[in-house]
Amino acid sequence: MRLNSAILGYGAYVPKYRISTEEIARIWFGEGSGPNRMKAVASYDEDALTMAYEAASIALKMAKYPEIEAILVGSESKPYAVKPMGSILSDIFGFNKILGVDLEFACKGGTEAVQMISGMITSGVIKHGLAIGSDTAQGRPADDLEYTAASGAGAVVLGQPNGNEIAKITHSVTFVTDTPDFWRRPKEHYPTHLGRFTGEPAYFTHIMSSVKLLFEETGYKPSDFNYAIFHQPNPKFPVEVGKRLGFTDEQLKPGLLNDELGNSYSANTLVALNAVLDVSKPGDKILLSSFGSGAGSDTFVIEVVSKPDDDDYIPLREKLKKYVEIDYATYSKWRNKIIR
């Protein structure tokens, strides 16, 4: 699908608290660690909504607060079962004549928001929209997911290209099947997963199919891109799928964050996009490919036009240098794993 939308501002919020996977393994198995070193943990007074607000505030400031006509939020951990975060954020920011919707497709809810708003901008239905991915991901105690299920939010302000944008989104494709690798029933606190489906029939099949479809439609090849971002459920999968598709370590490394942040689900690829946009330069091309269990993948072509015009902006990796490590007891209390 050919698109004609632009990134006018971007932002990410990662809680300052971390728990090491060695600490998680110590509690349940006495020793060991997970596939990543640590993960980001939302504090007791944070949730998907507050983190969405933080990321969106950064993006809106960078974009110089255009009149927003749609706020779409991807999340599978929103604070209300029936009440959209989009409507709350519209009131907070004062954009009340909007389409306010929450989206869910496991970890690709954030890129769904980007795709839908880009489509509305391309078709002329709206001029500006705000796409957000935000999650406080859940992992059952002692389950493999507990090592990586993390918290964070990413946001982009999208608009019509005018020559002064940060980047242009020019193409997008989606590949979807009914692959039951991950799900959560109503009223269940933790998701269930089929580990043997997680790799080949789910993650690798969908991302590779999505990227190959985009290559077929556009004629692009891996060497046409300066950077490639793939959904990061763990540190190994994005590197493996990148290598299978023909990308190099140099193209992949700037967006790799899982080892220190874990998997923030709907925010995952949008947070990584923040890190890559921070180091990119005009003329660079970025390939971004998300994955959502269930299962599907959205893939985009993003062309960098300029650097952000925001003197107060702090690059994401600079902010990530400052964090506070917590123990399993604190983590359990904050993430409602202890029932009183």
C-alpha positions in Angstrom: 0.0 0.0 0.0 1.4 3.3 -1.0 1.2 6.0 1.7 1.9 9.7 1.8 2.1 10.6 5.5 4.9 12.3 7.5 6.3 12.0 11.0 6.2 15.5 12.5 7.2 14.5 16.0 8.1 11.4 18.0 8.5 10.4 21.6 9.1 7.5 23.9 8.7 6.9 27.6 10.4 4.1 29.5 9.9 3.8 33.3 13.2 4.4 35.2 12.8 1.1 37.2 14.5 -2.1 36.1 14.5 -5.7 37.4 17.3 -8.0 36.3 16.4 -11.4 34.9 19.0 -12.9 37.4 16.7 -11.6 40.2 13.6 -13.3 38.6 15.5 -16.5 38.1 16.9 -16.4 41.7 13.4 -16.3 43.2 12.0 -19.2 41.1 15.0 -21.4 40.3 17.7 -20.4 42.7 20.0 -19.3 39.9 20.2 -18.4 36.2 18.9 -15.6 34.1 16.6 -14.9 31.2 17.4 -14.2 27.5 17.7 -10.5 28.3 19.7 -8.8 31.1 16.8 -6.7 32.5 13.5 -5.2 31.8 11.7 -1.9 32.4 9.0 -2.0 35.2 6.2 0.6 35.6 6.0 2.1 39.1 3.0 1.6 41.4 1.4 4.8 40.2 2.0 4.2 36.4 -0.1 2.4 33.8 -0.5 2.2 30.1 -2.4 5.5 30.1 0.1 7.6 32.1 3.0 6.2 29.9 1.0 7.0 26.7 0.6 10.6 28.0 4.3 10.9 28.6 5.4 9.6 25.2 2.7 11.7 23.4 3.7 14.9 25.2 7.3 14.5 23.9 6.0 13.9 20.4 3.5 16.7 20.4 6.1 19.2 21.6 8.5 18.2 18.9 5.7 18.6 16.3 4.8 22.0 17.7 1.3 21.0 18.8 -0.7 20.7 15.5 -4.5 20.3 15.7 -4.9 16.6 16.2 -8.0 14.9 14.6 -7.4 11.3 15.6 -5.8 9.6 18.6 -5.3 5.9 18.2 -3.7 3.9 21.1 -2.5 0.3 20.7 -2.4 -1.6 24.0 -3.3 -4.9 25.5 -3.1 -3.6 29.1 -5.3 -0.5 29.1 -6.5 0.5 32.6 -10.2 0.2 31.8 -11.9 -2.8 30.2 -14.6 -0.5 28.8 -13.4 3.0 28.3 -10.8 4.1 25.7 -7.5 5.7 26.5 -8.0 7.7 23.3 -10.9 9.7 24.7 -9.0 10.4 28.0 -5.9 11.7 26.1 -8.1 13.8 23.8 -9.4 15.6 26.9 -6.0 16.0 28.5 -4.5 17.5 25.4 -7.6 19.5 24.5 -8.3 17.9 21.1 -12.0 17.1 21.5 -13.1 17.0 17.8 -11.3 13.7 17.2 -11.5 10.0 16.4 -10.5 8.5 19.7 -10.0 4.7 19.5 -8.0 2.0 21.3 -6.6 -0.9 19.2 -5.5 -4.4 20.1 -3.5 -7.0 18.1 -1.1 -8.1 20.8 2.3 -6.4 20.1 1.4 -4.7 16.8 -1.3 -2.4 18.2 1.0 0.6 18.0 1.9 0.0 14.3 -1.8 -0.6 13.5 -2.4 3.0 14.8 0.4 4.3 12.6 -1.0 2.5 9.6 -4.6 3.7 10.1 -3.7 7.3 10.7 -1.3 7.3 7.7 -4.2 5.9 5.6 -6.5 8.7 6.7 -3.9 11.3 6.0 -3.1 9.9 2.6 -6.8 9.8 1.7 -7.3 13.4 2.9 -9.8 12.5 5.6 -7.6 14.2 8.3 -4.5 16.4 8.4 -2.9 15.3 11.7 -3.1 12.3 14.0 -1.4 10.9 17.0 -0.5 7.2 17.0 0.6 5.6 20.3 1.7 2.1 21.5 1.7 1.7 25.3 1.8 -1.4 27.6 2.5 -2.7 31.0 3.0 -6.3 29.7 1.9 -9.2 31.9 3.9 -12.3 32.6 2.8 -15.2 34.8 5.1 -15.8 37.8 7.8 -18.3 36.9 6.7 -18.3 33.2 9.2 -17.6 30.4 7.3 -14.5 29.6 8.1 -13.0 33.0 11.7 -12.4 32.0 10.8 -10.1 29.1 7.2 -8.7 29.7 8.0 -5.1 30.2 6.6 -1.6 30.3 6.9 1.4 28.0 5.3 3.7 25.5 6.1 5.1 22.0 4.3 7.8 20.1 4.4 9.6 16.7 2.6 12.7 15.5 1.6 12.1 11.8 0.7 14.7 9.2 0.8 15.6 5.6 4.3 16.0 4.1 5.3 19.6 3.7 9.0 19.5 3.2 9.8 20.2 6.9 8.8 16.9 8.3 11.2 14.6 10.2 10.4 11.6 8.0 8.0 10.3 5.4 6.1 7.0 5.5 5.8 5.9 1.9 4.7 2.3 1.9 3.1 -0.3 4.2 2.0 -3.9 4.0 0.4 -6.3 6.4 0.5 -10.1 6.6 -2.0 -11.9 9.0 -3.0 -15.5 9.8 -4.8 -17.3 12.6 -1.8 -18.8 14.4 -2.5 -19.5 18.1 0.8 -18.8 19.7 -0.4 -16.4 22.4 -3.8 -15.3 23.9 -5.6 -14.2 27.0 -9.2 -15.0 27.8 -11.5 -12.5 29.4 -11.0 -12.1 33.2 -7.6 -13.9 33.0 -4.8 -11.8 34.4 -2.0 -13.5 32.5 -1.7 -14.5 28.9 -1.1 -18.1 27.7 1.4 -19.1 25.0 2.4 -22.1 23.0 6.1 -22.0 23.1 6.6 -24.3 20.1 4.6 -21.9 18.0 6.3 -18.7 19.1 9.3 -19.0 16.7 8.8 -20.4 13.2 5.1 -20.5 12.5 4.4 -17.2 14.4 7.2 -14.6 14.6 9.5 -15.6 11.7 6.8 -16.7 9.3 4.8 -13.4 9.6 7.7 -10.9 9.7 9.5 -12.6 6.8 6.2 -12.8 4.8 5.4 -9.2 5.4 8.8 -7.9 4.5 9.0 -10.0 1.4 5.6 -8.7 0.3 6.8 -5.2 0.7 9.9 -6.0 -1.3 7.8 -7.4 -4.1 5.5 -4.4 -4.2 8.2 -1.7 -4.0 11.2 -3.3 -5.6 13.3 -2.5 -2.5 16.0 -4.8 -1.2 17.9 -4.9 2.1 20.8 -2.9 0.8 18.5 0.0 0.1 18.0 0.6 3.8 20.3 2.2 6.3 18.4 0.8 9.3 16.1 -2.1 10.0 13.8 -2.5 13.0 12.1 -5.7 13.9 9.8 -6.5 16.8 11.9 -7.7 19.8 10.3 -10.4 21.9 13.8 -11.3 23.0 17.3 -10.2 22.0 17.9 -13.1 19.5 14.8 -13.1 17.3 15.2 -9.7 15.7 18.8 -10.4 14.8 17.9 -13.9 13.4 15.1 -12.6 11.3 17.2 -9.7 10.0 20.0 -12.1 9.0 17.5 -14.4 7.2 16.2 -11.4 5.2 19.7 -10.2 4.3 20.3 -7.3 6.7 23.6 -6.6 8.5 24.5 -6.1 12.1 25.2 -2.4 11.3 21.6 -2.0 10.0 20.1 -3.8 13.1 22.1 -2.6 16.1 20.9 1.0 16.5 17.3 -0.3 17.2 18.1 -3.2 19.4 16.8 -2.5 23.0 15.4 -5.7 24.3 18.4 -6.8 26.3 18.1 -3.8 28.6 14.4 -3.0 28.4 12.5 -6.2 27.7 9.4 -6.4 25.5 7.0 -3.5 26.0 4.5 -5.2 23.6 2.5 -2.5 21.6 5.3 0.0 22.4 8.1 -2.2 21.3 8.8 -1.2 17.7 7.8 2.5 18.2 10.3 2.8 21.1 12.9 1.3 18.8 12.0 3.7 16.1 12.7 6.6 18.5 16.2 5.3 19.1 16.8 4.9 15.3 15.4 8.3 14.4 17.7 9.9 17.1 20.8 8.7 15.2 19.5 8.8 11.6 20.3 11.6 9.1 18.4 13.1 6.2 18.3 10.7 3.2 18.4 7.6 5.4 15.8 4.9 4.8 14.4 2.8 7.7 12.5 -0.5 7.4 10.2 -1.1 10.4 8.4 -4.5 10.9 6.2 -5.3 13.8 4.7 -8.6 15.0 1.6 -9.3 17.0 0.7 -12.7 18.3 -2.5 -14.1 16.9 -0.7 -13.4 14.4 0.4 -10.6 12.0 3.1 -8.2 10.9 3.0 -4.6 9.7 6.0 -3.5 7.6 6.8 0.2 6.7 9.2 2.1 4.6 10.3 5.3 6.4 12.4 8.0 4.7 14.3 10.5 6.9 14.0 14.1 5.9 15.4 16.2 8.7 16.5 16.3 12.3 14.0 17.3 15.1 13.7 21.0 15.7 13.5 20.8 19.5 16.3 22.1 21.6 15.0 20.4 24.8 14.8 16.9 23.3 16.9 14.3 25.0 17.9 11.3 22.9 16.3 8.1 24.1 19.6 6.2 24.8 20.8 9.1 26.9 17.7 8.9 29.1 18.1 5.1 29.4 21.5 5.5 31.1 19.8 6.5 34.3 17.7 3.8 36.0 16.9 2.3 39.4 17.1 -1.5 39.9 14.5 -3.1 42.1 14.1 -6.5 43.8 11.4 -9.1 43.1 9.3 -8.2 46.1 9.0 -4.6 44.9 8.3 -5.7 41.4 5.6 -8.1 42.5 3.9 -5.5 44.6 3.8 -2.9 41.9 2.7 -5.3 39.2 -0.1 -6.7 41.3 1.4 -10.2 41.6 0.8 -10.2 45.4 -2.9 -10.6 46.3 -3.9 -9.2 49.8 
